[in-house]
Amino acid sequence: MRNIPTGFAPLTAHQTSVHADVFRSGLDDRFLGGLVDFPGQTWQCIMVLSGSAVRLKRDSEETITGPAINWGAKKSDTRIRAKAGSNGVIMTLGEATLSNAIGHKPEAAALRLMSAREFTLSLTTKPKIAQTLSMCFDAIFRELDAGQTGMETVIEAQIRIMLVSLWRAGVNEMIEDQSYKATNLTLERFRHLVEAHLRERWPVHRFAAELGISSDRLHDICTRTLGKPPQRLIRDRLTFEAQALLQRSHQALDQIADHLGFRSTAQFSAFFKSEVGVPPGAFRKAITQQVDNKTSVKIGKYADWP
């Protein structure tokens, strides 16, 4: 990662919400990424090439010793301090960029599960992974510098490569090994199945059968742990997906309805209005024109799907 500028401003509205910055601490420590934020949920990815960085929380701190990569949600009560003599890259991205990067391929469910967690992966014994991540960061910086047409697509593709590389490196297994209870693992598997079969419109009993438990048991786990029954969780996830497509794609309503597994546009419109309060066409118009002063439009967030 040579000859890379020290940083770039975030892209303007309606473009990819991503900011990347190279840090090279001299004789003093340096705080990173504090002024960068995006609407909705924001994530940070920190790759420490040498030296170390510290995640400072209210009641604890975590040292990231390079070479290593750290991923997690950006929180207001957490600060990142690069120690003197350290160097690396910090990238901040919004939920739209992350969602687009994950996409809808078969591995999307696993990538969503992984990206929703906080983790630190040492790259000391993973030089090939470190090389891949560095190449992705290089490409992201080139795109941000050039600002050409299609920049968002290329950046999202690089982020997807990064996520798949971390997935292949065993991050999911590392997360699941951290003393998860059986209930948590069942919820993770349920979420994985919902992501993988969202457009097939499985009923609750089908999910329960795949999990090897009864529908009543799945209902009990979801209600006690998340405060929502499984059918509500499925509808929430489907609503978020519909909102994302209406905001970020140019597909017609009938195409979106078909993509999400609805039998007709009318069925999709009825579902969407019952969940959001307005028809999908009105929702898209309000978002596009940014004239939501008189109409209350419920905007879903990636974090709404627990």
Secondary structure, DSSP 8 states (H G I E B T S, - for coil): --S--SB-----TTS--EEEEEEE--SS-EEESTT---SS-EEEEEEEEESEEEEE-SS-EEEEESSEEEEEE--TT-EEEE-TT-EEEEEEEEHHHHHHHHTTSTTHHHHHHHHTS-EEEE-TT-HHHHHHHHHHHHHHHHHHHH--TTHHHHHHHHHHHHHHHHHHTTHHHHHHTTT--HHHHHHHHHHHHHHHHGGGT--HHHHHHHHTS-HHHHHHHHHHHHSS-HHHHHHHHHHHHHHHHHHH----HHHHHHHTT-SSHHHHHHHHHHHHSS-HHHHHHHHHHT-TTSS------GGG--
